[in-house]
């Protein structure tokens, strides 16, 4: 456990976080009275994404590839 005052935390927080090990915590104090704690979070386990998971569930209609109507295009380029 690391106890530091708020001023020390503002000045050297990166240094203290680099020293922090799993299970340890930093206790933030205001005039030597504990007010908060900082601890490491568990690393997020990312799941691999499967390619083609929704294959065959939908189709892109041919109209998707047609040009947008003029009034819609004008909305993108008009200057007010």
C-alpha positions as CSV (number, residue, x, y, z in Angstrom):
1,X,0.0,0.0,0.0
2,X,1.3,3.4,-1.0
3,X,0.0,6.5,0.9
4,X,0.5,9.8,-0.7
5,X,-1.0,13.3,-0.3
6,X,-3.0,14.8,-3.1
7,X,-0.2,17.3,-4.0
8,X,2.3,14.4,-4.4
9,X,-0.3,12.5,-6.5
10,X,-0.8,15.5,-8.8
11,X,3.0,15.9,-9.2
12,X,4.1,12.3,-9.5
13,X,1.0,10.1,-10.3
14,X,2.6,8.4,-13.3
15,X,5.6,7.4,-11.3
16,X,3.4,5.9,-8.6
17,X,1.2,4.1,-11.0
18,X,4.2,2.5,-12.7
19,X,5.3,1.1,-9.3
20,X,1.9,-0.3,-8.5
21,X,1.6,-4.1,-8.6
22,X,-1.6,-6.2,-8.9
23,X,-3.3,-6.3,-5.5
24,X,-1.6,-3.1,-4.2
25,X,-3.4,0.2,-3.9
26,X,-2.5,3.9,-3.6
27,X,-4.3,5.7,-0.8
28,X,-4.8,9.4,-1.5
29,X,-4.7,11.6,1.6
30,X,-5.8,15.1,2.2
31,X,-3.7,16.5,5.1
32,X,-2.7,12.9,6.0
33,X,-6.3,11.8,6.2
34,X,-7.3,9.0,3.7
35,X,-9.9,10.2,1.2
36,X,-9.7,7.8,-1.8
37,X,-7.9,4.8,-3.2
38,X,-6.5,3.9,-6.6
39,X,-6.0,0.3,-7.7
40,X,-5.1,-1.5,-10.9
41,X,-8.0,-2.9,-13.0
42,X,-8.1,-6.4,-14.3
43,X,-6.9,-6.5,-18.0
44,X,-9.9,-6.6,-20.3
45,X,-10.1,-10.0,-22.1
46,X,-10.9,-9.3,-25.7
47,X,-12.9,-11.9,-27.6
48,X,-11.8,-12.7,-31.1
49,X,-14.4,-11.6,-33.7
50,X,-15.6,-14.3,-36.0
51,X,-15.7,-13.3,-39.7
52,X,-18.9,-14.1,-41.5
53,X,-21.0,-14.6,-38.4
54,X,-24.1,-13.0,-40.0
55,X,-23.5,-14.6,-43.5
56,X,-26.8,-15.2,-45.3
57,X,-28.9,-13.2,-42.7
58,X,-29.3,-10.1,-44.9
59,X,-28.6,-8.9,-48.4
60,X,-27.6,-5.5,-49.7
61,X,-30.3,-4.3,-52.2
62,X,-29.2,-3.0,-55.6
63,X,-30.7,0.4,-54.7
64,X,-27.9,0.8,-52.1
65,X,-25.4,1.4,-54.9
66,X,-27.6,4.0,-56.8
67,X,-26.6,7.7,-56.5
68,X,-28.4,9.6,-53.8
69,X,-31.2,12.0,-54.7
70,X,-30.2,15.5,-55.6
71,X,-31.9,17.1,-52.6
72,X,-30.0,14.8,-50.2
73,X,-26.6,15.6,-51.9
74,X,-27.4,19.3,-51.7
75,X,-27.7,19.0,-48.0
76,X,-24.1,17.9,-47.8
77,X,-22.7,20.7,-49.9
78,X,-25.0,23.7,-49.2
79,X,-23.4,26.7,-47.4
80,X,-25.6,28.8,-45.2
